[in-house]
Amino acid sequence: MNSRQRRGVILLLLSVLCAFGAFAGVLSVISDVNSKVGPEVTAYRVKSTITPYKPLEASQFEKIRMPRRWLSKNAVTDLSALRGKIAVTELHTGSLLQDDMLVDRPQLKDGQQEIAIMIDAATGVAGKIRPGNLVNIYATFAGRTEKEKSTSRVIVANAKVIDVGRLTSLEPKPEDRGDGPTEAVPITFALNTTDAQRVAYAESFAEHVRLALLPADSPTTLRPGEGSYNLDEDKNK
């Protein structure tokens, strides 16, 4: 084989290699385009703002299609995941539904019901209360007459906390005169009907509602006379 033939063979090999390179480049571009525009998978988007701690329904979400490449690993692709779940935070319109937005709905025993109240963050054992904790719920009531003393009462002993919400800023009330709570936390309890009524009454009419965190597995046993307190009791001791 002379030099001219060798050059021809080399050029032929180079042409083949360039052809393979171009073909591989085309395949790469096609693969990249396919990954961006397909295949598509199902996802779900929030239709309108959803408040937390309420049962979720399929009608609150709209079905969309989007490329698999852009879908996060924890995105919800099947609305059966909503069964027995509640939102842990407010879900905003247009948000993509993800499983880390959901938690199991607390299970209630027979005769129990959920009730949530706002607790002043500064006086309600802020940051320490967790679902599953036991607390005593105290309420302070003003005297009904000028001569009647203000009284602090244990509204519910051994109340079980089943959910703790996010810290929320409160709008000041005119009657607060600057000394009212500025931040509060929604705390949900599992209570029987009578205790739920006591808590609802205290939230509506008490000057203050506070929580006292109890040690684990150490419920309170109130002795006679321990359910309420006023300053006159100390003076008489």
Summary of the structure (lengths in Angstrom):
residues: 237
radius of gyration: 31.9
end to end distance: 121.7
largest distance: 124.2
contacts: 583
relative contact order: 0.13
helix: 29%
strand: 32%
